[in-house]
Amino acid sequence: MGGLRKAKCWALGLMLAGMVLAVPVSARADDLAKDAGIGVGTALLNLLYIPAKITYATLGGLTGGLAYALTGGSLETARQVWEPSMGGTYVLSPDMLRGEEPVRFSGSSAPSNPTETTLKQG
């Protein structure tokens, strides 16, 4: 089985598991319909979101590697590319669609040295 096909199978399995776990057992009929709709919406949105996020992260990983090489091994420069592109949310959840959790397509680029943090806060 090819790597891409295997990744698609995993993504589909995770989406289906999320849909099943998103529906509470003791829900009323109207809540059940609403939750089912959010579960289906989550699965459909993930069909677009996951490949876009993986593409963004892959390109960021390659760009960070190139930045590392072109700066003579500056890990800090590469990290400034890697953290925003490779961090963040990879799979959407029903809570994210409800607005209960944030969706972060990009990760945060936190300063690595404490002086930088102190200067930004003060």
ZABARO-13335 format. One record per residue (C-alpha): residue in one letter; x, y, z. Coordinates in Angstrom, 3 decimals, decimal comma, m for minus. Example, Ala and Ser with C-alpha at 12.3 -4.5 7.8 and 13.67 -1.06 7.14 Angstrom:
<atoms>
+-----+----------+----------+----------+
| res |        X |        Y |        Z |
+-----+----------+----------+----------+
|   a |   12,300 |   m4,500 |    7,800 |
|   s |   13,670 |   m1,060 |    7,140 |
+-----+----------+----------+----------+
</atoms>
This chain:
<atoms>
+-----+----------+----------+----------+
| res |        X |        Y |        Z |
+-----+----------+----------+----------+
|   m |    0,000 |    0,000 |    0,000 |
|   g |    1,449 |    3,399 |   m0,961 |
|   g |    2,329 |    5,999 |    1,650 |
|   l |   m0,259 |    8,502 |    0,434 |
|   r |   m2,994 |    5,875 |    0,353 |
|   k |   m2,094 |    4,748 |    3,861 |
|   a |   m2,229 |    8,365 |    5,109 |
|   k |   m5,664 |    8,825 |    3,539 |
|   c |   m6,913 |    5,667 |    5,269 |
|   w |   m5,654 |    6,942 |    8,625 |
|   a |   m7,236 |   10,369 |    8,071 |
|   l |  m10,564 |    8,772 |    7,128 |
|   g |  m10,430 |    6,498 |   10,176 |
|   l |   m9,719 |    9,448 |   12,483 |
|   m |  m12,587 |   11,424 |   10,974 |
|   l |  m15,018 |    8,547 |   11,389 |
|   a |  m13,914 |    7,987 |   14,976 |
|   g |  m14,379 |   11,688 |   15,682 |
|   m |  m17,873 |   11,624 |   14,234 |
|   v |  m18,853 |    8,632 |   16,370 |
|   l |  m17,376 |   10,117 |   19,546 |
|   a |  m18,961 |   13,536 |   18,903 |
|   v |  m22,546 |   12,238 |   19,298 |
|   p |  m23,595 |   11,871 |   22,956 |
|   v |  m25,488 |    8,686 |   23,811 |
|   s |  m28,229 |   10,306 |   25,899 |
|   a |  m28,994 |   13,175 |   23,496 |
|   r |  m32,524 |   14,136 |   22,518 |
|   a |  m33,586 |   13,726 |   18,890 |
|   d |  m33,031 |   17,383 |   17,942 |
|   d |  m29,629 |   17,430 |   19,658 |
|   l |  m28,750 |   14,202 |   17,891 |
|   a |  m29,595 |   15,703 |   14,488 |
|   k |  m27,589 |   18,844 |   15,272 |
|   d |  m24,591 |   16,827 |   16,486 |
|   a |  m24,777 |   14,528 |   13,475 |
|   g |  m24,801 |   17,575 |   11,192 |
|   i |  m21,756 |   19,022 |   12,918 |
|   g |  m20,018 |   15,652 |   12,698 |
|   v |  m20,697 |   15,366 |    8,970 |
|   g |  m19,648 |   18,995 |    8,464 |
|   t |  m16,433 |   18,365 |   10,359 |
|   a |  m15,627 |   15,330 |    8,225 |
|   l |  m16,308 |   17,198 |    4,977 |
|   l |  m14,264 |   20,223 |    6,005 |
|   n |  m11,382 |   17,962 |    7,035 |
|   l |  m11,291 |   16,552 |    3,502 |
|   l |  m10,082 |   19,998 |    2,391 |
|   y |   m8,385 |   21,251 |    5,550 |
|   i |   m6,059 |   18,306 |    6,257 |
|   p |   m4,396 |   18,209 |    2,802 |
|   a |   m4,015 |   22,023 |    2,863 |
|   k |   m2,414 |   21,942 |    6,328 |
|   i |   m0,096 |   19,053 |    5,430 |
|   t |    0,979 |   20,860 |    2,252 |
|   y |    1,630 |   24,068 |    4,211 |
|   a |    3,623 |   22,197 |    6,868 |
|   t |    5,646 |   20,282 |    4,278 |
|   l |    6,534 |   23,429 |    2,339 |
|   g |    7,397 |   25,177 |    5,617 |
|   g |    9,616 |   22,272 |    6,619 |
|   l |   11,470 |   22,402 |    3,326 |
|   t |   11,747 |   26,198 |    3,422 |
|   g |   13,052 |   26,093 |    6,999 |
|   g |   15,639 |   23,514 |    5,944 |
|   l |   16,698 |   25,727 |    3,061 |
|   a |   16,901 |   28,732 |    5,412 |
|   y |   19,048 |   26,654 |    7,771 |
|   a |   21,427 |   25,726 |    4,959 |
|   l |   21,619 |   29,220 |    3,448 |
|   t |   22,334 |   30,881 |    6,809 |
|   g |   25,230 |   28,574 |    7,574 |
|   g |   23,365 |   26,484 |   10,109 |
|   s |   21,342 |   29,114 |   11,962 |
|   l |   18,846 |   27,002 |   13,880 |
|   e |   17,036 |   30,140 |   15,105 |
|   t |   16,304 |   31,240 |   11,527 |
|   a |   15,020 |   27,794 |   10,587 |
|   r |   12,906 |   27,644 |   13,755 |
|   q |   11,229 |   30,944 |   12,839 |
|   v |    9,976 |   29,215 |    9,678 |
|   w |    9,277 |   25,776 |   11,139 |
|   e |    7,189 |   26,759 |   14,174 |
|   p |    4,517 |   28,787 |   12,354 |
|   s |    4,288 |   26,408 |    9,400 |
|   m |    4,517 |   23,075 |   11,192 |
|   g |    2,636 |   24,018 |   14,373 |
|   g |   m1,070 |   24,558 |   14,698 |
|   t |   m4,152 |   22,439 |   14,191 |
|   y |   m3,920 |   19,469 |   11,809 |
|   v |   m7,432 |   18,031 |   12,225 |
|   l |  m10,645 |   19,987 |   12,818 |
|   s |  m12,953 |   18,810 |   15,595 |
|   p |  m16,684 |   19,344 |   16,167 |
|   d |  m15,834 |   21,651 |   19,094 |
|   m |  m13,883 |   23,836 |   16,691 |
|   l |  m16,896 |   24,128 |   14,408 |
|   r |  m19,048 |   25,086 |   17,394 |
|   g |  m16,534 |   27,811 |   18,303 |
|   e |  m15,614 |   26,184 |   21,607 |
|   e |  m11,978 |   25,602 |   20,607 |
|   p |   m9,755 |   27,755 |   18,400 |
|   v |   m8,521 |   26,689 |   14,982 |
|   r |   m4,873 |   27,590 |   14,481 |
|   f |   m3,723 |   27,002 |   10,928 |
|   s |   m0,316 |   28,440 |   11,869 |
|   g |    1,558 |   27,709 |   15,047 |
|   s |    3,001 |   30,372 |   17,303 |
|   s |    6,565 |   31,527 |   17,061 |
|   a |    7,468 |   32,000 |   20,709 |
|   p |   10,813 |   33,667 |   21,493 |
|   s |   13,483 |   31,162 |   22,458 |
|   n |   15,547 |   33,314 |   24,762 |
|   p |   14,221 |   34,737 |   28,048 |
|   t |   15,594 |   38,259 |   27,368 |
|   e |   13,407 |   38,469 |   24,275 |
|   t |   10,343 |   37,530 |   26,364 |
|   t |   11,180 |   40,137 |   29,029 |
|   l |   11,650 |   42,877 |   26,440 |
|   k |    8,332 |   42,099 |   24,753 |
|   q |    6,435 |   42,087 |   28,071 |
|   g |    8,012 |   45,195 |   29,543 |
+-----+----------+----------+----------+
</atoms>
